Amino acid sequence: MQLSTPPLRSAWIEIDLGRLKRNYELINQDKPKHLRLLSIVKDEAYGHGAEAVAKVALKCGADFLGVSDLDEALALRERGVNAPILLLYERQESELPWCVHHNLTCCVGDLNIARKLAGLAAAAGKRVPIHLKVNTGMNRYGIAWNDAGPLMEEIKSQSSLHLEGVISHFSMSDETDKSFAMLQLERFNRVLDELKARNISVRLRHLCNSGGFLDLPQAHFDMARVGILQYGIFPSQVCRRIAGIEPVMSVKVRVGTIQQLKPGDKVGYGMRYEATSNRRVAVLPIGYGDGFPRVRNMGSVLLHGRRAPIIGSIAMDALMVDITDIPAVNVGDEAVVMGRQGADEISVHEVAKWKGSVSYDILVSWKFRLPRIYLPAEGINETFSLRLG
């Protein structure tokens, strides 16, 4: 017997690049004309696939890409992405030669790192762009907003460094209470005033994430960093909406087998579910080993456009749903674990509620063993696959 390519798993993730492109078109229509966009593609673009998202975003007008780790940036360079890439967090000294060699833009909030980077750039005969990272109250990365003066002067004094931008990050921009966001904006403006007072100009001032882009137009400045919004998900239930934005990711699985239960029969590990009447149960080959929340008797999937409740405990590789009221279900039928089927939708926010977490966590928790199937976008003819490991 001669075998060719093995079949894909019966559980998979669909990434609709047409929707991604459409989301960018709507964002571009919504934003001020002057405002540049930075596409956040860290953590494999929130599980969507960094290469695919980066190339679509760039074709749709994004000026920058944002990642967190050096290996993420190098993977994009290896795949032919030559656009500006901003490493959003602090760099280790050992990473700096790689940043200089591969023309990566570093965020800098440390005097010693600025000096080391300047020396490496000078040795390479380069003048490298950097973005001054300012801590305006999130207390994660960056130099304190009221202590940035010496670092500004150090950067100004280094001919091998080009202060291209200044950056900070909102702690809470997507909730109704904007008081702390406004305090951060005030502090950021003080940093900009100090730059001006020291006769230092920057091309790119950026403070807004997706929530800030939607709700804080006074903080747009020169560039906004769009992360979860480009993927068709609003960062909270209360932030402003852009009509037509749709989720790019769907999670699907085919019914593996069907079990018939009698009264008193138990289901799954720990026997957390007991049938009180004759029930029909579909077993779906997807579980917490794939990133589904490890819940018990909670949640549902869509089958034939209707909700089938999850029963028992989620296993590593399987979950069970009650299909007694959906008699047409058969082995091999497509179930939607996250996404739309017919008139109903299981949103990422709903899955996050089951887990007691946030939508960001759900997106990046889907494991690499789930194949990504890319639905094409008009005018974008490349093929993509998710980088593993």
N, C-alpha and C positions, 0 to 999 in steps of 0.2 A: 504493500500500500504506500503510495506516495502522497505525502501531506504538504500542503502549501501553508499559507499564513493562518495561524490559529484564530478561532473566532474571538471577538471581544467578550468581556464579561457581560452577564445579563443585568448588571447594575452599572450605570454610567452617569456622567455629567455632560449636559449640553451647554455650550457657550455660543450664544447667538451674536455673531459679530455684526450682523445687520442692525440689531438693536443697539449695540455699542456705538456704531456709527450714527444711528439716529439720535441717541442720547447726546452725542457731541454736537450734532446739528442744533438740537434744542438748547443746549447750554450756550453755544455760540450765538444763537439768536437772543438769548436772555441777557448775556453779559454786556457791559460797556465795550465799545469797539476797541478802546486802548488796552483793555485788560488782557494780559497774557495768561496762559494756562500751563500749569505743571501737572502732568499725569502721574499719580502715585501708583507705582507698579511693584512695590515691595511685597515680600512673601508670595511670590509667583502671582502678583497682581490680585491679591486677596483670593487666591485659589483659582483664578480664571486663566492663568498662563501669561507670564510676563512678556514673552516675545510677541504673542498675538496682540495683546492689549497695547503694548508700546507702539507697534507698527501701525495699528489702526488709529491710535490717538494722534500720532505724528502726522498721518495723512489727513486727519481731521483738524489740524491746526495747532495742536499742542506744541509749545516751544521747548519744554523741558520734560525730563523724566525724573522721578524721585524714587530712590531705593534706600534701604537702611544698611545693607551689608556690602562689603567689597565684592564678595563672590557673586552677588546678584548683579552688580554693575559689570563685572568681567564677563559673566554669561551673556549679557546683552551685547557687549562689544564682540564677543566671539560669534554671535549670530548676526553680525553686520549692522548693528544699531550704532550709528555714529553721532547721533544727536547729543546735545548737552545732557549729562546725567549728574544730578545733585545727590551726593551722599548726605543724608539728612542729619545724621548723628555724629558724635565725636569719633575721630579716627585714632586708632593706636599708632604709635610711632612706626612700628614695623610695616604698616599698611601704606605709608606715605609714598615710598618709591613707586609702588604700583599705581597709585592715584596720579602721580606726575606722568608716568610712562603712558598710561592709557587715557590721558586727557579727561580725567574725572574732576568734577568740581566739589570741593570739600566745604562743609560747614565748619567754621572755626570759632571756638569759644574759649580757647586756652592760649596763653602767651607763649608757652614753650612749643606747642604744636605749630603755631604760626611761624616761629623762628626756624624750626626744623624743616617745615614745608618750604620756606623761603630759600634755605640753603640747598635743598634738593633741586628746586626749580632753577636756581642760578647755575648749579652744576650741569644741569641738562640744557642750559641755554634757553629756558622757557620763562614766560611770564604767565603764571597760572591764575585763573580766576578763583576767588573764594567768596563765601557768603558769611558775614559776621553773624554768629548765632547768639541771640540775646534771650536770657531768661527773664520774662516779664511776670512771672508768678506761678508757672506750672512746676517749677523747681525739679526739672528733669535734666535737660541739657542746656548749655550756653552760659555765657558770663552774665552776671547780675546786671540788670538794666541800669542801675545807678553806680556801676563800677566798671563801665566799659571803656572809659576814656583812654587809659594806658594801652589797651589792646588796639584801639583805633589808631593811636599814634604809631605803635609798632608796625602795624600793617601798612600805614602810610609811608613809613620810612624804608620799607623793603621794596626795592625796584623790581624784584622778581615776583611780587604778589600784586594782583589786581583785585581791588575790592569791588566786585561786581554787584553784590547784593547784601542786604541785611534781612534777617529772618527771625521771627519768633512764632510761638504756637499757642493757640487758644486752649485753655483748659475746659471751657464749657461755652460753646458758641451756639449750640443747637437747642437750648432750652428756653423757656419763656423768660426766665430771670436772666437778664443780660448784664447785671451789675458788675460781676467780676470781669466779664469780657470787656466792658467799658473801661475798667481800671487798667487792664492789660493794654488796651488801645492807647490810653493816656500815657502809660509808661513807654510804649513803643514810640509814640510821637516825641517824647522827651529825648530818646536815643537819636531819633532823626534830627531833632534840633541841635543836639550836641555835635553830630556829624557835620552839620552845616556850619556851626560855630567854629569848627576846626578846619573848615574849608575842604571837607572831604565829600565828594559826590558819589552816589551809587546809582546804578541803572535800574536795579530791581529791588524794590521794597515789597516784602510779602509776609503777611500775617494770617491770612484766611485759609482755613481748611474748607471742607464742603459746607459745614454749618455756617461758617463766616461768610462764604460766598453767597449763600442763600439769604441770610438774615442781617448781615452787617455791611451794607454797601459803603458806609463811611470808612471801612477798614480794608477796602479792596486794594488800594495803592496801585502797584504796577503789575502784580501777578497773584493769582490764586492757585492753591494746591488742591486739585479735585481728586479725591480718593473714592470713597464709597458712592458718591453721586454719579460718577461716570458709569458705574456698574448697575445703575438703575434703582438704587436703594437710597431713600432719604435717611439722613443720620439720626433722626428722631421722629416721633409722632407729631411734634408741634411745630417743626420748622417749616418755612415757606415751601410750597410745591411748585414745580415746573410741569405744566400739563404735558402729558405724552411720554414722560420719562418711564421706562420699563426695565424690569430686572433682566440682566443678561444671562444669568445662570439658572439652569433647571437641573434637578436631580431626579433620575428615573430608574426604574427597576422592573424586570418582568417577573410575573408570578412563577415561583419555582415548583410549588406543589400545593395541593388542597387537602385539608384534613376535615373529617366529619366528627364532631364531638357529640357525646351524649351527656345528659345531666350528670354532674359530679366529676366529669373529666377535667383534668388540670392542664395548664399550658405553661411551658417554658421553665427556665431555672427558678428555683425557689417556689414554684407552683403558685405564682402570684395571682393567677386567674383561675376561677372555677366556673364551668358552664352550669347554668341553672335550667337550661333547656337544650334541645337539639340545636347545634350551631354549626355553621360552615366557616372554615378558617383558611385563609390564604397565607402561605409562607413566602416571604420575600427575602431573597438572598442579599441583604444589606444590613449592616449593624453598626455597633459602636466602634468596631475595627475600621470602619469606613468614615467615621466622623459623626454618625447619627447620635444624638444625645442618649445616654443610658437611662431612659425613663421607664416607668412601670405603669401600665394601664392608663397611658396618657398620650394624647395626640392622635393623628389620623393620617391617612394617605388618600389620594384620589384614584378611584378606579371607575371607569365608565362615567367620568364626570361627577361622581358622587363620593362622599366621605365614608371611608371604611375605618372604624376606630381601631387603634392599636390595643392589643390585649397581651397581658403577661409582661415579662421583663425583656428588654432589648438584649439580644445576644451579640457576641462579637461579629457574627457573620449572618445574622438572621433577625427578622422581626415578624410578628404574626398580626394579622388584622382580621376582624370579623366581617365576613362578606355575606352573612345570612340574608341581609336585606338587599343584596345586589346579586341576584341569582344568575345573571348572564356572565359573571366572571369565570374565566377558564385559565388553565395553565398556559403561560406564555403571554398573557395580556399585560399591557404596559400600565404600570402604576406610577404616579407622580408623587415623589416624596417631598420635594420642594419645587414650587412653580405652579403653573396654570394648566388645568385640563378642563375643557368645556367652559362653563360659566363660573367655575369656582377656582380659587387660588389658595395654596398654602404658602404664605410669605415667609421670608427669612426672619422677620420680626416675630411671627407666630412660633417658629421653631425655636428661636432664642428664648421666648417666654417659657416653653416647655423645659428648657435647660436651666432657666434662671440666669441667663446671661444676656449678651448683646449680639446684634446682627453681625458685627465684625468677627466675633469669635466663631460664629457658625460658618461663615464663608471660608475662613482659613483653616477650619477643622476638617474639611473634607479631604480625605487622604489621597495620596498620589496613586494608590492602587485602583482607584476609580478612573477609568479612561475618560479623557476629555474629548468630546466630539464637537468640532468647530463647524457651525453653520455659517456659510459664507456671507460676506457683505458685498453688495454691488460695487464694482470698481476696485475691489481688493482681491487679487488673484493668487496670493501666496497661500501655501498650506502650512499648518502649524501643528506642533505636538508639545505636550507639557514636558518640561525638563524634570527628570526624576533625580532625587537625591540631592 
